[in-house]
Amino acid sequence: MRMSLFFLLFVAMPAWAQEPAVLAIDVTQAQDGHKVLKCTYEQCVKRALERSVLIAAAGKSLDLYEAMQREAKSAQLPKLEMTSFGSAIPSLSPGKDGSNFTDYDLGGTWKPLVLGQMTVIQPLWTFGKIDALKALAAQGVEIGQATNKIAADEMRYQLARAWWGLAAVSQMDDMIRDGKKRFLEEKDKLERMRDSGDEKFNQNDLMKINIYYADLEDKIRAAERGRQQALDGLRMAMEESTDVDVVPDLVAFKPLEFPVLPVVTYELLALANAPKLLAFRHGVAARVEQVRLAQNNAYPDLGLVAKVAGTYAPSQNGSVTTGSLGAIPGSGVDFGAGLALRWNLDIGRVLAQVDQAKVQADQALLAEKGEREKTRMDVRQLYREMIDWRAMVDVHEKAKTSAQGWLNATMQTYDDGFEGDYNEVLRAIEAYYRRRLTWQDAIYNYNVSVAALSRAVGMDVTQVRQAPDLGAAP
């Protein structure tokens, strides 16, 4: 039996389309001082989404795209540019006739020179550049949201594997105790028969029961390893310490019940909701906006410019020689306003950038088509697995019931003295517990397959009660 399927745990998922109400987690203190969290699956998911550093890290990508969107919107606001220059220069010395100041008096008084300029530029018309930037940033935000949901959906799926694995192992406790008790009782019974010299005693029966008990002990130890691995996975997801015990809050370990719709329904839902496919789709839209931006870069920008400039140079007075640093007026303020046209006339480079943007858009479109077909295939494969596991739950349940009937009948017949082959009893015991384990394994695999299909679709399939009218697939 593939017990290892119970215990495949990793942690890396947001909520499905419709979320049931989630109550507070029951937190108690055990007698040994450890904290005990008793939670349903949804409660564990909610706690993980709130506390996981992996989810927090995924959310940073959305913050980045939102900051880029704010940057794009700021392009339409006025721009303020300021420049300044400061130095110290000497006074000018008088000319030969004493009327003009024609040269620096390096040995004289040095005084400050300060220049300042402030320019305000208000874009008036950019031939669609700002609109393209804002649209590009908006698609980036959509990609960030889809990326965030990919991480959250993965978290939900991995938690389903851990939570249902822990629930399955917890359900094994009673069976393990019962099986261990039964095998030990049978072993003690055979040993008493051997010690009393009972003629019905068969050494082979004792050896066989030791072999069967060894198999049971192996499953007991595997179950305990699986329990600890499941606990580690849940603790890691919910950012809990290793001394916290997590207990599944489950009424009964049984397969999830919901109306299973035709596969085409889940396929259409996936094409409309799968976050990875949405990220590809918004990526295509972003590349298209990049093409538009590159094309608009071939046109000029028109803006309103206002400029104020001032100079402070107290060491300069009188007339000066043009071209020297001292030609700056001793003091004064200049200002003006008008329309400005900015145009990049490097046409060859602009056209090459347009071609590059078109190639990238084509690549994004082909990648989106490939992801769309992959999504279709994944949904169909996961749907078939879910249907098969649901069928096997019923098959193994019938086998378990039959094995229990076989065991009861065989034990009763043997105890009444009508069955002389004790080996038949041992086979019935082994078959009963093996079938119980197989049945629980099928329930686990079915419930996890439902979570896998939900991850591929992008919403909780157990909440879809009827086929929605989605029209044609995107």
C-alpha positions in Angstrom: 0.0 0.0 0.0 1.3 3.4 -0.9 1.2 5.0 2.6 3.7 7.6 1.4 0.9 9.3 -0.5 -0.4 10.4 2.9 2.6 12.3 3.8 3.9 14.4 0.8 4.1 17.8 2.3 5.4 21.1 1.0 4.3 24.6 1.8 3.9 27.2 -0.7 -2.1 29.7 -2.0 -5.6 33.1 -2.2 -9.0 32.0 -1.6 -11.3 30.3 -4.1 -14.1 32.1 -5.8 -16.6 31.5 -2.9 -15.3 31.3 0.7 -17.4 29.7 3.5 -17.5 31.5 6.8 -14.4 30.8 8.8 -14.6 30.8 12.6 -11.8 31.4 15.1 -9.4 28.5 15.7 -9.8 26.6 18.9 -6.6 27.1 20.8 -6.1 25.1 24.1 -3.2 24.1 26.3 -2.3 20.4 26.7 -1.4 18.8 30.0 2.3 18.7 28.9 2.2 22.5 28.3 2.1 22.3 24.5 -0.3 24.5 22.6 -3.0 22.6 20.7 -4.6 24.1 17.6 -7.8 22.4 16.6 -8.8 23.8 13.2 -10.8 22.9 10.1 -9.2 23.0 6.7 -10.5 26.5 6.0 -9.3 27.8 9.4 -5.8 26.4 8.7 -5.8 28.1 5.3 -6.9 31.4 6.7 -4.2 31.3 9.4 -1.5 30.4 6.8 -2.6 33.2 4.4 -2.4 35.7 7.3 1.0 34.5 8.7 3.0 32.8 6.0 6.2 34.6 5.0 5.9 33.0 1.5 2.5 34.6 1.0 3.9 37.9 2.3 6.8 37.7 -0.1 4.4 37.0 -3.0 2.3 40.1 -2.0 5.4 42.3 -2.5 5.2 41.8 -6.2 1.8 43.4 -6.2 3.1 46.3 -4.2 5.8 46.8 -6.8 3.4 46.9 -9.7 1.1 49.3 -7.8 4.1 51.6 -7.2 4.9 51.4 -10.9 1.2 52.4 -11.6 1.5 55.4 -9.4 4.7 56.4 -11.3 2.9 56.1 -14.6 0.1 58.3 -13.4 2.5 60.9 -12.2 3.7 61.4 -15.8 0.7 63.7 -16.4 1.5 66.0 -13.5 3.6 69.1 -13.6 7.4 68.5 -13.4 9.6 70.9 -11.4 13.3 71.1 -12.2 15.7 73.1 -10.2 19.4 73.9 -10.9 21.8 76.0 -8.9 25.5 76.9 -8.8 27.5 78.5 -6.1 31.1 79.8 -6.0 33.3 82.7 -4.9 34.8 85.2 -7.4 37.1 88.2 -6.9 36.1 91.8 -7.7 37.0 93.3 -11.0 39.9 95.8 -11.2 39.5 99.2 -13.0 40.9 99.8 -16.5 43.6 102.3 -17.5 41.2 105.2 -17.5 39.6 104.1 -14.3 36.1 104.0 -15.8 35.7 100.3 -16.8 36.3 97.1 -14.8 38.0 94.8 -17.2 39.9 92.2 -15.2 39.7 90.3 -11.9 41.5 91.7 -8.9 42.8 88.4 -7.5 44.3 90.0 -4.6 41.2 92.0 -3.8 37.9 91.1 -2.1 36.3 87.8 -2.9 32.5 87.6 -2.8 29.9 84.9 -3.5 28.4 84.1 -6.9 25.1 82.2 -6.8 23.0 81.2 -9.8 19.6 79.5 -9.7 17.0 78.4 -12.1 13.6 76.8 -11.7 11.6 75.3 -14.5 8.0 74.0 -14.4 6.9 71.8 -17.3 3.3 70.8 -17.7 2.6 68.1 -20.4 -0.2 69.2 -22.6 -0.2 66.5 -25.4 2.0 63.5 -25.7 0.3 61.7 -28.6 -0.9 58.8 -26.3 2.4 58.2 -24.5 1.0 58.8 -21.0 -2.1 56.8 -21.7 0.0 53.9 -22.9 2.1 54.1 -19.8 -0.9 54.1 -17.5 -2.5 51.2 -19.4 0.8 49.3 -19.2 1.0 49.9 -15.5 -2.6 48.7 -15.0 -1.8 45.4 -16.7 1.2 45.1 -14.4 -1.1 45.4 -11.4 -3.3 42.7 -12.9 -0.2 40.5 -13.3 0.8 41.1 -9.7 -2.7 40.2 -8.5 -2.6 37.0 -10.5 0.9 36.1 -9.2 -0.3 36.7 -5.7 -3.2 34.4 -6.3 -1.0 31.7 -7.8 1.0 31.6 -4.5 -2.2 31.5 -2.4 -3.7 28.7 -4.5 -0.5 26.7 -4.2 -0.6 27.3 -0.4 -4.2 26.0 -0.3 -3.4 22.9 -2.3 -0.3 22.0 -0.2 -2.3 22.6 3.0 -4.9 20.2 1.7 -2.3 17.5 1.2 -1.0 18.1 4.7 -4.4 18.5 6.5 -6.0 15.5 4.8 -2.9 13.5 5.4 -3.0 14.3 9.1 -6.7 13.6 9.2 -6.1 10.2 7.6 -3.4 9.3 10.0 -5.6 10.4 12.9 -8.3 8.1 11.7 -5.8 5.2 11.7 -5.3 5.4 15.4 -8.4 3.4 16.4 -7.7 0.9 13.6 -4.1 0.5 14.6 -5.0 0.0 18.3 -7.7 -2.5 17.3 -5.4 -4.4 14.9 -2.5 -4.5 17.3 -4.8 -5.7 20.1 -6.3 -8.4 17.8 -2.9 -9.6 16.6 -1.4 -9.7 20.1 -4.5 -11.6 21.4 -4.1 -14.2 18.7 -0.4 -14.4 19.3 -1.0 -14.9 23.1 -3.6 -17.5 22.3 -1.2 -19.5 20.1 1.6 -19.2 22.7 -0.7 -20.6 25.4 -1.7 -23.4 23.1 2.0 -24.1 22.5 2.8 -24.0 26.2 -0.1 -26.2 27.2 0.8 -28.8 24.5 -2.5 -28.3 22.7 -2.6 -30.7 19.7 -4.2 -28.0 17.6 -1.2 -25.8 17.9 0.7 -25.3 14.7 4.1 -23.7 14.8 3.6 -22.3 11.3 0.6 -20.3 12.5 2.6 -18.6 15.1 5.3 -17.8 12.6 2.7 -16.4 10.2 1.1 -14.2 12.8 4.6 -12.8 13.7 5.0 -12.0 10.0 1.6 -10.3 9.8 2.3 -8.4 13.1 5.6 -7.2 11.7 3.8 -5.7 8.7 1.3 -4.0 11.0 4.2 -2.6 13.1 5.8 -1.2 9.9 2.5 0.5 9.0 2.3 1.9 12.6 5.7 3.4 12.4 5.1 4.8 8.9 1.9 6.4 10.2 3.7 8.1 13.0 6.3 9.4 10.6 3.6 10.7 8.4 1.9 12.3 11.3 5.0 14.2 12.3 5.7 15.2 8.7 2.1 16.5 8.3 2.5 18.4 11.5 5.7 20.0 10.3 4.1 21.0 7.1 1.1 22.6 8.8 3.3 24.4 11.4 5.5 25.8 8.7 2.6 27.1 6.7 1.0 28.7 9.7 4.3 30.0 11.1 3.9 28.0 14.3 6.7 26.7 16.5 7.6 23.0 16.7 6.0 22.5 20.1 2.5 23.3 18.7 0.2 20.4 18.0 -2.3 20.7 15.2 -5.5 18.6 15.4 -7.9 18.4 12.4 -11.4 19.5 13.3 -13.3 16.9 11.4 -16.6 15.3 12.0 -15.9 12.2 9.9 -13.2 11.2 7.5 -15.1 10.7 4.3 -14.9 11.8 0.7 -16.0 15.3 -0.2 -19.5 15.5 -1.4 -20.5 17.9 -4.2 -22.2 17.7 -7.6 -19.6 16.7 -10.1 -20.3 18.6 -13.3 -19.1 17.8 -16.9 -15.4 18.3 -17.6 -16.2 21.0 -20.1 -17.6 23.1 -17.3 -14.3 23.0 -15.3 -12.4 23.6 -18.5 -14.3 26.8 -19.2 -14.0 27.9 -15.6 -10.2 27.4 -15.8 -9.9 29.4 -19.0 -11.7 32.2 -17.2 -10.2 32.0 -13.7 -6.9 30.1 -13.6 -4.5 32.7 -12.2 -1.5 31.5 -14.2 -3.4 31.8 -17.4 -4.7 35.2 -16.3 -1.1 36.3 -15.7 -0.2 35.2 -19.3 -3.2 37.0 -20.7 -2.4 40.3 -18.9 1.2 39.8 -20.1 -0.1 39.8 -23.7 -2.1 43.0 -23.0 1.0 44.6 -21.5 3.1 43.8 -24.5 0.5 45.3 -26.8 0.6 48.5 -24.7 4.4 48.5 -25.1 3.9 48.4 -28.9 1.6 51.3 -28.7 4.1 53.2 -26.5 6.9 52.5 -28.9 4.9 53.7 -31.8 3.9 56.9 -30.0 7.5 57.7 -29.2 7.9 58.6 -32.9 5.7 61.7 -32.2 6.6 64.9 -30.3 5.5 66.0 -26.9 3.9 69.4 -26.4 4.1 71.1 -23.0 3.8 74.4 -21.2 7.1 75.6 -19.8 7.6 78.4 -17.1 11.1 79.3 -16.2 12.5 81.6 -13.5 16.3 82.3 -13.2 18.2 84.5 -10.8 21.8 85.6 -10.1 23.4 87.0 -7.0 27.0 88.4 -7.6 27.8 91.4 -5.3 31.4 91.5 -6.3 30.5 92.5 -9.9 29.6 96.1 -10.7 30.2 98.3 -13.6 30.7 97.1 -17.1 32.6 93.9 -17.8 34.2 92.1 -20.7 31.8 89.8 -22.5 32.7 86.1 -22.3 34.3 86.1 -18.8 32.7 84.7 -15.7 32.3 88.2 -14.5 30.0 89.0 -17.4 27.1 87.8 -15.2 25.0 90.7 -13.9 25.6 91.7 -10.3 22.0 90.7 -9.4 18.7 90.2 -11.1 15.8 87.9 -11.9 14.6 86.7 -15.3 11.4 84.8 -16.0 9.3 83.7 -18.9 6.7 81.1 -20.1 5.7 79.5 -23.3 5.0 76.4 -25.3 7.8 73.8 -25.7 8.0 71.0 -28.3 10.2 68.0 -27.7 10.8 65.6 -30.5 13.1 62.6 -30.8 14.2 62.6 -34.4 16.3 59.4 -34.1 13.7 57.7 -36.4 15.9 54.6 -37.1 16.2 53.8 -33.4 12.5 54.5 -32.7 11.4 52.2 -35.6 13.7 49.4 -34.3 12.1 49.7 -30.9 8.7 49.3 -32.4 9.8 46.2 -34.2 11.2 44.8 -31.0 8.0 45.5 -29.1 6.0 43.7 -31.8 8.2 40.6 -31.6 7.8 40.5 -27.8 4.0 40.9 -28.2 4.0 38.0 -30.6 6.0 35.9 -28.2 3.7 36.7 -25.4 0.6 35.8 -27.5 2.1 32.4 -28.5 3.1 31.7 -24.8 -0.5 32.5 -23.8 -1.9 30.1 -26.4 0.4 27.4 -25.2 -0.6 28.0 -21.5 -4.2 27.9 -22.5 -3.9 24.5 -24.2 -1.8 23.2 -21.2 -4.6 24.4 -18.9 -7.2 22.5 -20.9 -5.1 19.3 -20.7 -4.3 19.7 -17.0 -8.0 20.1 -16.1 -9.0 17.1 -18.1 -6.3 15.0 -16.6 -7.1 16.1 -13.0 -10.8 15.6 -13.7 -10.2 12.0 -14.8 -8.0 11.4 -11.7 -10.7 12.8 -9.5 -13.4 10.6 -11.1 -11.3 7.5 -10.8 -10.4 8.1 -7.2 -14.1 8.7 -6.3 -15.0 5.4 -8.0 -12.1 3.6 -6.1 -13.4 4.9 -2.8 -16.7 3.0 -3.4 -14.8 -0.1 -4.6 -12.5 -0.2 -1.6 -15.3 0.5 0.8 -17.2 -2.5 -0.5 -14.0 -4.5 -0.3 -13.5 -3.4 3.3 -17.0 -4.4 4.2 -16.6 -7.7 2.6 -13.3 -8.3 4.4 -14.9 -7.5 7.7 -17.7 -10.0 7.0 -15.1 -12.6 5.9 -13.2 -12.0 9.1 -16.2 -12.2 11.4 -17.5 -15.4 9.7 -14.0 -17.0 9.7 -13.4 -16.2 13.4 -16.8 -17.4 14.4 -16.4 -20.7 12.4 -13.0 -21.3 13.8 -14.1 -20.6 17.4 -17.0 -23.0 16.9 -14.6 -25.7 15.8 -15.9 -25.9 12.2 -12.8 -24.4 10.6 -9.6 -26.3 11.1 -7.3 -24.2 9.0 -6.1 -21.3 11.2 -4.2 -19.9 8.2 -7.6 -18.8 6.8 -8.2 -16.8 10.0 -4.8 -15.1 9.6 -5.5 -14.3 6.0 -8.9 -12.8 6.9 -7.4 -10.6 9.6 -4.6 -9.3 7.4 -7.1 -8.7 4.5 -9.4 -6.7 6.7 -6.9 -4.3 8.0 -5.2 -3.9 4.6 -8.5 -3.1 3.0 -9.3 -0.5 5.7 -6.0 1.2 5.0 -6.6 1.0 1.2 -10.0 2.6 1.7 -8.6 5.4 3.8 -5.9 5.9 1.2 -8.5 6.2 -1.5 -10.4 8.8 0.4 -7.2 10.8 1.0 -6.3 10.7 -2.7 -9.8 11.7 -3.8 -10.0 14.7 -1.5 -6.5 15.8 -2.5 -7.5 15.4 -6.2 -10.4 17.7 -5.6 -7.9 20.3 -4.2 -5.7 19.8 -7.3 -8.6 20.4 -9.7 -9.6 23.5 -7.7 -6.0 24.8 -8.0 -6.1 24.2 -11.8 -9.5 25.8 -12.2 -8.7 28.8 -10.0 -11.7 28.4 -7.7 -13.1 25.8 -5.2 -14.9 23.3 -7.4 -16.9 22.1 -4.4 -18.7 25.5 -4.4 -19.8 25.2 -8.1 -23.3 23.8 -7.9 -24.3 24.3 -11.5 -22.6 25.1 -14.8 -22.2 28.9 -15.2 -23.0 30.6 -18.5 -19.5 31.7 -19.5 -20.2 32.0 -23.2 -17.3 31.2 -25.5 -13.9 30.3 -23.9 -11.5 33.2 -23.8 
